[in-house]
Every structure is written in structure tokens, then in C-alpha cells.
Amino acid sequence: MTEEPENLPQDPTRRDFIKKGALAAAGFMIVPRFVLGGKGYRAPSDMLTVASVGCGGKGQSDIAMFARSGKANIAYLCDVDDKQAATTFKNFPKAKRYKDWREMFDKESKNFDAVSVSTPDHTHAVVAYNAMARGKHVYVQKPMTHDLWEARTLTAAAKKFKVVTQMGNQGASNDGTRLMSEWYDAGLIGDVHTIYCWTNRPVWPQGVAWPKTKAEVPPTLDWNLWLGNAPYKDFVDNLVPFNWRGWWDYGTGALGDMGCHLVEAPFRVLDLEYVKDVQASVGSVYVGEFTKGVFPESCPPSSHITMTFPKTAKTKGDVTLHWMDGGIEPERPEELGPNEPYGGEEGNGCLFIGTKGKMYSSTYSDAAHLLPSSRMQEEAVKDAKQRWARVPGGANGHYAQWVEGCIAGYGKTELSSPFDKAGPLTEALLMANLAVRGHDLAVKGANGRNTYPGQVKLLWDNANMKVTNFDEVNQYVKRNYREGFALTV
């Protein structure tokens, strides 16, 4: 791996290694490893030098988990807001700091091996692609990208540049998703034809108007860099550092936030690939008597999306997946007792309905369970063959898995959510968001009446990445980037 800068709080540098090796060679023909570096010594070639873009919030925990692996040198830190990044700066005082990731890449790319991207959704792709184009391995928070075209592009780029990738849906490394795959492969619930996924998100404002009054930019924040490739707007309160999720320019709503966690298990269990059609209904906000508020810049307060996935080698026909957010939940399965807990994190879940039974899990594929609960004691369950290797540490091991994969090199180890898996999952969710995002778009028909995406089933041409029966929503497949922040292809 690349050499670490000398001022970082790490194990001995290559210079120290060479110096010690030369001294030791005077007395030994073959030098034991422990003699060179002392107890616990790890050679620089065994360490991954990481540059992190986005150091507050989720970035803070991501960086801490990489460091916890014991094999990652957190060498460079980049964040547009000194206040949000303060804790990470304190925890890694010798890491070199930047505000602009472009400057960091230009000046330091020869000195690091990999990049973690924990920024708002809209900047995931542009940072990650530019890192991969420089031959850097990348870890990108979910959703992998903000737009469909970006997801397809990054998936192809990972293969083109031969870099190790991982999306930050850490539940993909949990035992639950593997356990449910084994149950399904053993035929315990028959053929799955219907799935329900639901979440209590958004837990941030949605279905609201963009603030009319601009605010003063905090002195610690570079607002222009935070906007990045998004259209320029004046700074407003209640957006940074978290509530950007509810605005289409920056976030992808509840589906983009939680779908990569909850829909990952159906993708793994059934080998799903892409959405063939989608329809959606969304919650309305009334600002007066019989006066519906229309807020096209904001995601809706709730939605129910129905996606159809084509038949796979593991299903007998198409699969219907229902997505519900904003507190909407499916009817409780009849196999549950009236007071029986519906396991896992409250307000989030995934239910598989098969021809011979049902199973469910929670947010990160936790609490994997067969229904009725008495089935968990069946001999067939206990005898189900373990086909999938478990990830040490489960969801927490997701980070170390990427670090070790990067050190091993491209194609040498199996990861839980590399871009060839995370890309199609992200695409499916963002395609479904076309039905949500375009809900207020109208097309006047020959009869003089308006037709809306919410009134039709959107048909998806996966090869050409477009909706074939409602062209107006295709404007959201790929954005225009602000000058200076292009995703170069």
C-alpha cells in the first residue's frame, strides 16, 4: 500500500522500517518479524491509508469503525464544516485536514490508498468516481448515489478501475440476511411472491415549503463546497447538518435512506436485479380547507410504493414488493398472536410471504424469524444447511471487511455490499423514487384532463434506463452538475 506521511499517529513508517531492517541485517541473516518492529508491529504494507470525505455525523462513526479494525491509518480528513468534524479532528489530531476534497485529491492522492465518502447523498457519486478514477478503493455511504445514472456509472467504474468497493448498508454483513437465504434455499417458506418493507422514516421534515428567508452562513461552514454539484441556493436554517434528507436536490427521502437497509435482504435472498414497473401513492399536506399544498422541492411526508421485480432463478414468477414509509405499516401477519411482539427495531421491518410460510426481519436484517414462532423449533430449521460464510462482527464487521478487502486487492476477497451488488439495489430504489418524485407532474391528455405519475404504472426499460410510458419523469434519471463539480466519464 502507499506510504503514510511521517506526521501521522501510526505504526512505524517505511523509513523507520528500512532503517531498522538495515541495522538488524548486520547481525542476522534472517530477521524475525518481531525483531524489526517489536511486539505488535505491523508493516506499512499491511495497513490501509484512508482519506475520509465527510467527518461529522455518520462520517464520524464510519471513520471510528475503520480505525477500530486495527488495519486502517486515518491519514487525511476532509469536511466542509469544522464544527461538525470537530470530534473526528480531535480523535485523529495528526491527520492532515482539508475542506475541499478536490484539493485533497490533487495534492495527496499519491499518499493514500482508499477513500471513505460520508457526505450528503447528492455528492456521493462525484467524490467516489473521482477517487476510483485515481485507482482508489472506495467505501460510500448509502444510498450509493443520488441518481440512477450515477449508480450505473459507479458500478461500471468499479470494474473498469479494478478497485475494492463497499456501500455503507452495514446490515448486509449481519447473520440475518444469510440465515434467511438458507431458510429460503431449504424450501422452508416455499416460493416468495410478495414482500413488505416499511420504515418509520422520515424522522426529519418532509412535505414542507422551502424557507422564504435566507440565513447567515455559520463561520465554520463553507456553504459553496457543501452545495457541491447541486444548484446554487442561499443558505437557510434547518437544513445542515441533517434535514437535507427531505429535499430532492440533496437527499433521496425515506426510501433512499432506509431502502438500502431493508430491501437488501430481498435482493440477496431472491437474487433480485431491477424493477420492471412501479406505482406510488403519497401522503398529502393541506395548507387550508380543501387547499392542497404542492411542494415539489420536498419529499412527501409518507408513501406507499409497489414495485414489480422480474422472475429470477430463485422464484417461480414476478415478485411484488410493497414499500411503506412515514409510519404506514402492513397488516400484522395472522400467524402472530394478538400481543406477540413483531421483533426488531420498532417501526422498521421486512416481511417475506411465500407459498408455504412467512419470515421477517428488522432494519439491518436483525431478528430474522419464521412465522409462526413455533416454527423456529422445527428440526428442518435446525438442519438448514449453512451455505453462506458469516462476517466476523456482523454489521460492525462490515467496515473491517472492506479494509481487509482493500489490503488484499481487487477480486481477492468477497464483500457484503460491493458495487456490483449495491449498484442494482440502489438503482431499483431510485427508479421507484421516480414515481414518488414525479407525483405532481402533469401531462394534459387528448381529453383535456391531466394525467399524473401517481395515476399510472411506470414501465421501466432497464437497458436504456428510462421510463417508457411517462417521459416527464426521465428528467430525474440524470442531473446536470454545477460547474466545477463534474462527474467525469
For each residue, the residues with C-beta under 8 A, 3 or more apart:
1: 44 45 47 48 49 113 407
2: 49 110 111 112 113
3: 13 14 44 49 111
4: 8 10 13 14 44 47 49 73 75 111
5: 8 75 96 111
6: 13 15
7: 94 96
8: 4 5 73 75 94 95 96
9: 92 93 94
10: 4 13 47 73 75
11: 37 41 42 44 47 73
12: 16 17 20 37 41 44
13: 3 4 6 10 16 17 44
14: 3 4 17 18 44
15: 6 18 19
16: 12 13 19 20
17: 12 13 14 20 21 36 37 43 44
18: 14 15 21 22
19: 15 16 22 23
20: 12 16 17 23 24 36 37
21: 17 18 24 25 31 36
22: 18 19 25 26
23: 19 20 26
24: 20 21 27 28 31 35 36
25: 21 22 28 31
26: 22 23
27: 24
28: 24 25 31 35
29:
30:
31: 21 24 25 28 35 36
32: 35 36
33: 36 37 41 43
34: 37 38 39 41
35: 24 28 31 32
36: 17 20 21 24 31 32 33 41
37: 11 12 17 20 33 34 40 41 42 43
38: 34 41
39: 34
40: 37
41: 11 12 33 34 36 37 38
42: 11 37 46 47 70 71
43: 17 33 37 46 47
44: 1 3 4 11 12 13 14 17 47
45: 1
46: 42 43 71 407
47: 1 4 10 11 42 43 44 71 72 73 407
48: 1 71 72 73 113 114 137 403 406 407
49: 1 2 3 4 72 73 75 111 112 113 114
50: 63 66 72 73 74 75 76 112 113 114 115 116 403
51: 75 76 77 78 104 105 108 112 114 115 116 136
52: 55 59 62 63 66 74 76 77 78 88 115 116 118
53: 59 78 79 101 104 115 116 117 118 119 127
54: 57 58 59 78 79 116 117 118 119 141
55: 52 59 60 63 77 78 79 84 85 88 89 118
56: 59 60 79 81 83 84 85 86 87 88 241
57: 54 60 61 84 118 241 242
58: 54 61 62 118 141 168
59: 52 53 54 55 56 62 63 79 85 88 116 118 119 141
60: 55 56 57 63 64 85 87 88
61: 57 58 64 65
62: 52 58 59 65 66 116 118 139 141 168 399
63: 50 52 55 59 60 66 67 74 77 88 91 92 116 118
64: 60 61 67 68 88 91
65: 61 62 68 69 396 398 399 400
66: 50 52 62 63 69 72 74 116 139 399 400 402 403
67: 63 64 72 74 92
68: 64 65 399 400
69: 65 66 72 399 400 403 404
70: 42
71: 42 46 47 48 400 403 404 407
72: 47 48 49 50 66 67 69 403
73: 4 8 10 11 47 48 49 50
74: 50 52 63 66 67 77 92 95
75: 4 5 8 10 49 50 51 95 96 111 112
76: 50 51 52 95 96 97 98 104 108 111 112
77: 51 52 55 63 74 85 88 89 92 95 96 97 98
78: 51 52 53 54 55 97 98 99 100 101 104
79: 53 54 55 56 59 82 84 85 88 97 99
80: 99 100 221 222 225 226
81: 56 84 85 218 220 221 222 226 240 241
82: 79 85 86 89 220 221
83: 56 86 218 220 221
84: 55 56 57 79 81 220 241
85: 55 56 59 60 77 79 81 82 88 89
86: 56 82 83 89 90
87: 56 60 90 91
88: 52 55 56 59 60 63 64 77 79 85 91 92
89: 55 77 82 85 86 92 93 95 97
90: 86 87 93
91: 63 64 87 88
92: 9 63 67 74 77 88 89 95
93: 9 89 90
94: 7 8 9
95: 8 74 75 76 77 89 92
96: 5 7 8 75 76 77 108
97: 76 77 78 79 89
98: 76 77 78 101 103 104
99: 78 79 80 103 222 225
100: 78 80 103 104 222 225
101: 53 78 98 104 105 127 130
102: 105 106 130
103: 98 99 100 106 107
104: 51 53 76 78 98 100 101 107 108
105: 51 101 102 108 109 130 131 134
106: 102 103 109
107: 103 104
108: 51 76 96 104 105 111 112
109: 105 106 112 134 136
110: 2
111: 2 3 4 5 49 75 76 108
112: 2 49 50 51 75 76 108 109 115 136
113: 1 2 48 49 50 136 137 406
114: 48 49 50 51 136 137 138 139 164 406
115: 50 51 52 53 112 127 128 131 136 137 138 139
116: 50 51 52 53 54 59 62 63 66 138 139 140
117: 53 54 123 124 127 128 131 138 139 140 141
118: 52 53 54 55 57 58 59 62 63 141 168
119: 53 54 59 123 124 127 141 228
120: 123 124 226 244 245 250 251
121: 124 143 145 146 245 250 251 252 256
122: 146 228 229 230 249 250 251
123: 117 119 120 126 127 228 229 230 485
124: 117 119 120 121 127 128 140 141 143 144 145 146 150
125: 128 129 144 145 146 147 150 151 153 154 487
126: 123 129 130 228 229 481 485 486 487
127: 53 101 115 117 119 123 124 130 131
128: 115 117 124 125 131 132 138 140 144 154
129: 125 126 132 133 150 153 154 157 487 488 489
130: 101 102 105 126 127 133 134 487 488
131: 105 115 117 127 128 134 136 138
132: 128 129 135 136 138 154 157 158 161 163 165
133: 129 130 157 161 488
134: 105 109 130 131
135: 132 161 163
136: 51 109 112 113 114 115 131 132 163
137: 48 113 114 115 163 164 165 402 405 406
138: 114 115 116 117 128 131 132 158 163 164 165 166
139: 62 66 114 115 116 117 165 166 167 168 399 402
140: 116 117 124 128 144 154 165 166 167 168
141: 54 58 59 62 117 118 119 124 167 168
142: 167 168 169 256 257 260 261 422 426
143: 121 124 146 167 252 256 257 259 260 426 429 430
144: 124 125 128 140 150 151 154 167 260 419 422 423 426
145: 121 124 125 148 150 151 154 426 430
146: 121 122 124 125 143 150 250 251 252 256 430 479
147: 125 150 151 430 476 477 478 479
148: 145 151 152 427 430 431 434 465 476 477 478
149: 152 153 465 477 478
150: 124 125 129 144 145 146 147 153 154 478 487
151: 125 144 145 147 148 154 155 423 426 427 430
152: 148 149 155 156 423 427 465
153: 125 129 149 150 156 157 487 489
154: 125 128 129 132 140 144 145 150 151 157 158 165 419 423
155: 151 152 158 159 419 420 422 423 424
156: 152 153 159 160
157: 129 132 133 153 154 160 161 419
158: 132 138 154 155 161 162 163 165 418 419 420
159: 155 156 162 420
160: 156 157
161: 132 133 135 157 158
162: 158 159 410 411
163: 132 135 136 137 138 158 410
164: 114 137 138 402 405 406 408 409 410 415 418
165: 132 137 138 139 140 154 158 415 418 419 422
166: 138 139 140 398 401 402 405 415 416 417 418 422
167: 139 140 141 142 143 144 172 260 417 418 419 422 426
168: 58 62 118 139 140 141 142 398 417
169: 142 172 260 261 264 417 422
170: 173 174 364 395 396 398 399
171: 174 176 177 261 264 265 363 364 365 366 395
172: 167 169 177 264 268 365 398 416 417 421
173: 170 391 393 394 395 397 398 401 416 417
174: 170 171 177 178 364 365 366 391 394 395
175: 178 179 365 368 390 394
176: 171 179 180 265 361 364 365 366 367 368
177: 171 172 174 180 181 264 265 268 269 361 365 368
178: 174 175 181 182 268 387 388 390
179: 175 176 182 183 368
180: 176 177 183 184 265 269 352 359 361 365 368
181: 177 178 184 185 268 269 387 388
182: 178 179 185 186 384 385 386 387 388
183: 179 180 186 188 189 359 368 370 381 384
184: 180 181 187 188 189 192 269 270 314 352 354 359
185: 181 182 314 385 387
186: 182 183 380 384 385
187: 184 190 356
188: 183 184 356 357 359 370 375 380 381 384
189: 183 184 192 352 354 355 356 357 358 359 370
190: 187 354 355 356 357
191: 315 316 317 354 355 356
192: 184 189 195 269 270 315 319 352 353 354
193: 315 316 317 318 319 320 353 354 355
194: 319 320 321 322 353
195: 192 266 319 320 321 322 350 351 352 353
196: 321 322 324 330 349 350 351 353
197: 259 262 263 266 321 322 323 324 349 350 351
198: 262 323 324 325 328 329 330 347 348 349
199: 254 258 262 324 325 347 348 363
200: 203 325 327 346 347 348
201: 204 254 257 258 325 326
202: 205 206 245 246 253 254 257 299 301 325 326
203: 200
204: 201 242 243 245 246
205: 202 208 238 243 246 298
206: 202 246 253 254 298 299 300 301 326
207: 283 285 293 295 298 299 300 301
208: 205 246 285 295 298
209: 212 293 295 298
210: 236 247 295 297 298
211: 214 215 236 237 238
212: 209
213: 236
214: 211 234 235 236
215: 211 235 236 237
216: 235
217: 221 223 235
218: 81 83 221
219:
220: 81 82 83 84
221: 80 81 82 83 217 218 226 240
222: 80 81 99 100 225 226
223: 217 226 227 235
224: 227 232
225: 80 99 100 222 228
226: 80 81 120 221 222 223 240
227: 223 224 230 231 232 233 482
228: 119 122 123 126 225 482 485
229: 122 123 126 479 481 482 485 486 487
230: 122 123 227 233 249 250 482
231: 227 249 482
232: 224 227 482
233: 227 230 236 249
234: 214
235: 214 215 216 217 223 239
236: 210 211 213 214 215 233 239
237: 211 215
238: 205 211 243
239: 235 236 243 244 247
240: 81 221 226 243 244
241: 56 57 81 84 244
242: 57 204 245
243: 204 205 238 239 240 246 247
244: 120 239 240 241 247 250 251
245: 120 121 202 204 242 250 251 252 253 256 257 299
246: 202 204 205 206 208 243 251 253 298 299
247: 210 239 243 244 250 251 297 298 299
248: 251 252 253 296 297 298 299 437
249: 122 230 231 233 297
250: 120 121 122 146 230 244 245 247
251: 120 121 122 146 244 245 246 247 248 256 257 299
252: 121 143 146 245 248 255 256 257 299 429 430 433
253: 202 206 245 246 248 256 257 299 300 303 325 433 436
254: 199 201 202 206 257 258 259 299 303 325 326
255: 252 258 259 303 305 323 325 429 432 433 436
256: 121 142 143 146 245 251 252 253 259 260 429 430 433
257: 142 143 201 202 245 251 252 253 254
258: 199 201 254 255 261 262 325 348 363
259: 143 197 254 255 256 262 263 323 429 432
260: 142 143 144 167 169 256 263 264 422 425 426 429
261: 142 169 171 258 264 348 363 364
262: 197 198 199 258 259 265 348 349 350 363
263: 197 259 260 266 267 321 323 350 425 428 429
264: 169 171 172 177 260 261 267 268 365 417 425
265: 171 176 177 180 262 268 269 350 361 365
266: 195 197 263 269 270 272 319 321 350 352
267: 263 264 270 271 272 421 424 425 428
268: 172 177 178 181 264 265 271
269: 177 180 181 184 192 265 266 314 352
270: 184 192 266 267 309 312 314 315 319
271: 267 268 312 313 314
272: 266 267 309 312 319 424 428
273: 309 310 312 424 428
274: 309 310 424 427 428 431 460 462
275: 278 307 308 309 428 431 432 460
276: 308 309 310 318 459 460 462
277: 307 308 457 458 459 460
278: 275 305 306 307 308 431 432 434 435 457 458 460
279: 305 306 435 454 456 457 458
280: 303 304 305 306 432 435 436 439 453 454
281: 303 304 454
282: 300 301 302 303 304 436 439 454
283: 207 300 301 302 303 326
284: 292 293 300
285: 207 208 292 293 295 300 301
286: 289 290 291 292 293
287: 291 292 293
288: 291
289: 286
290: 286
291: 286 287 288
292: 284 285 286 287
293: 207 209 284 285 286 287
294: 440
295: 207 208 209 210 285 298
296: 248 440
297: 210 247 248 249
298: 205 206 207 208 209 210 246 247 248 295
299: 202 206 207 245 246 247 248 251 252 253 254 436 437
300: 206 207 253 282 283 284 285 303 326 436 439
301: 202 206 207 282 283 285 326
302: 282 283 324 325 326 327 328
303: 253 254 255 280 281 282 283 300 323 324 325 326 328 436
304: 280 281 282 322 323 324 328
305: 255 278 279 280 322 323 324 432 435 436
306: 278 279 280 320 321 322 323
307: 275 277 278 320 321 322 323 428 432
308: 275 276 277 278 318 319 320 321
309: 270 272 273 274 275 276 312 318 319 320 321 428
310: 273 274 276 318
311: 315 316 317 318 319
312: 270 271 272 273 309 315 319
313: 271
314: 184 185 269 270 271
315: 191 192 193 270 311 312 318 319
316: 191 193 311
317: 191 193 311
318: 193 276 308 309 310 311 315
319: 192 193 194 195 266 270 272 308 309 311 312 315
320: 193 194 195 306 307 308 309
321: 194 195 196 197 263 266 306 307 308 309
322: 194 195 196 197 304 305 306 307 330
323: 197 198 255 259 263 303 304 305 306 307 432
324: 196 197 198 199 302 303 304 305 328 329 330
325: 198 199 200 201 202 253 254 255 258 302 303 328
326: 201 202 206 254 283 300 301 302 303
327: 200 302 347
328: 198 302 303 304 324 325
329: 198 324 347 349
330: 196 198 322 324 351
331:
332: 336 342
333: 336 351 358 360 371
334:
335: 358 371 372
336: 332 333 340 342 371 372
337: 340
338:
339:
340: 336 337 373
341:
342: 332 336 349 360
343: 349 360 362 367 369
344: 348 349 360 361 362 363 366 367
345: 348 349 362 363 366
346: 200
347: 198 199 200 327 329
348: 198 199 200 258 261 262 344 345 362 363
349: 196 197 198 262 329 342 343 344 345 360 361 362 363
350: 195 196 197 262 263 265 266 360 361 362 365
351: 195 196 197 330 333 358 359 360
352: 180 184 189 192 195 266 269 358 359 360
353: 192 193 194 195 196 358
354: 184 189 190 191 192 193 357 358 359
355: 189 190 191 193
356: 187 188 189 190 191
357: 188 189 190 354 370 371 375
358: 189 333 335 351 352 353 354 370 371
359: 180 183 184 188 189 351 352 354 368 369 370 371
360: 333 342 343 344 349 350 351 352 367 368 369 371
361: 176 177 180 265 344 349 350 365 366 367 368 369
362: 343 344 345 348 349 350 365 366 367
363: 171 199 258 261 262 344 345 348 349 366
364: 170 171 174 176 261 395
365: 171 172 174 175 176 177 180 264 265 350 361 362 368
366: 171 174 176 344 345 361 362 363
367: 176 343 344 360 361 362
368: 175 176 177 179 180 183 359 360 361 365
369: 343 359 360 361 373 376
370: 183 188 189 357 358 359 373 375 376 381
371: 333 335 336 357 358 359 360 375
372: 335 336 375
373: 340 369 370 376
374: 377 378
375: 188 357 370 371 372 378 381
376: 369 370 373 381
377: 374 381
378: 374 375 381 382
379: 382 383
380: 186 188 383 384
381: 183 188 370 375 376 377 378 384
382: 378 379
383: 379 380
384: 182 183 186 188 380 381
385: 182 185 186
386: 182
387: 178 181 182 185
388: 178 181 182
389: 414
390: 175 178 394
391: 173 174 394 397 398 401 416
392: 397 400
393: 173 396 397 398 400
394: 173 174 175 390 391 397 398
395: 170 171 173 174 364 398
396: 65 170 393 399 400
397: 173 391 392 393 394 400 401
398: 65 166 168 170 172 173 391 393 394 395 401 402 416 417
399: 62 65 66 68 69 139 170 396 402 403
400: 65 66 68 69 71 392 393 396 397 403 404
401: 166 173 391 397 398 404 405 413 415 416
402: 66 137 139 164 166 398 399 405 406 415
403: 48 50 66 69 71 72 399 400 406 407
404: 69 71 400 401 407 408 413
405: 137 164 166 401 402 408 412 413 415
406: 48 113 114 137 164 402 403 409
407: 1 46 47 48 71 403 404
408: 164 404 405 412 413
409: 164 406 412
410: 162 163 164
411: 162
412: 405 408 409
413: 401 404 405 408
414: 389
415: 164 165 166 401 402 405 418
416: 166 172 173 391 398 401 421
417: 166 167 168 169 172 173 264 398 421 422
418: 158 164 165 166 167 415 421 422
419: 144 154 155 157 158 165 167 422 423
420: 155 158 159 423 424
421: 172 267 416 417 418 424 425
422: 142 144 155 165 166 167 169 260 417 418 419 425 426
423: 144 151 152 154 155 419 420 426 427
424: 155 267 272 273 274 420 421 427 428
425: 260 263 264 267 421 422 428 429
426: 142 143 144 145 151 167 260 422 423 429 430
427: 148 151 152 274 423 424 430 431
428: 263 267 272 273 274 275 307 309 424 425 431 432
429: 143 252 255 256 259 260 263 425 426 432 433
430: 143 145 146 147 148 151 252 256 426 427 433 434
431: 148 274 275 278 427 428 434 460
432: 255 259 275 278 280 305 307 323 428 429 435 436
433: 252 253 255 256 429 430 436 437 476
434: 148 278 430 431 437 438 453 458 467 473 474 476 477
435: 278 279 280 305 432 438 439 453 454 458 473
436: 253 255 280 282 299 300 303 305 432 433 439
437: 248 299 433 434 473 476
438: 434 435 441 452 453 470 472 473 476
439: 280 282 300 435 436 452 453 454
440: 294 296 452
441: 438 452 453 472 473
442: 450 451 452
443: 450 451 452 470 472
444: 448 449 450 451
445: 448 449 450 451
446:
447:
448: 444 445
449: 444 445
450: 442 443 444 445
451: 442 443 444 445 455 456
452: 438 439 440 441 442 443 455 456
453: 280 434 435 438 439 441 456 458 470 472 473
454: 279 280 281 282 435 439
455: 451 452
456: 279 451 452 453 469 470
457: 277 278 279 469
458: 277 278 279 434 435 453 467 469 470 473
459: 276 277 467 468 469
460: 274 275 276 277 278 431 466 467 468
461: 464 465 466 467 468
462: 274 276 465
463:
464: 461
465: 148 149 152 461 462 477
466: 460 461 471 474 477
467: 434 458 459 460 461 470 471 473 474
468: 459 460 461
469: 456 457 458 459
470: 438 443 453 456 458 467 473
471: 466 467 474
472: 438 441 443 453 475
473: 434 435 437 438 441 453 458 467 470 476
474: 434 466 467 471 477
475: 472
476: 147 148 433 434 437 438 473 479
477: 147 148 149 434 465 466 474
478: 147 148 149 150
479: 146 147 229 476
480:
481: 126 229 485 486 487
482: 227 228 229 230 231 232 485
483: 486
484:
485: 123 126 228 229 481 482
486: 126 229 481 483
487: 125 126 129 130 150 153 229 481
488: 129 130 133
489: 129 153
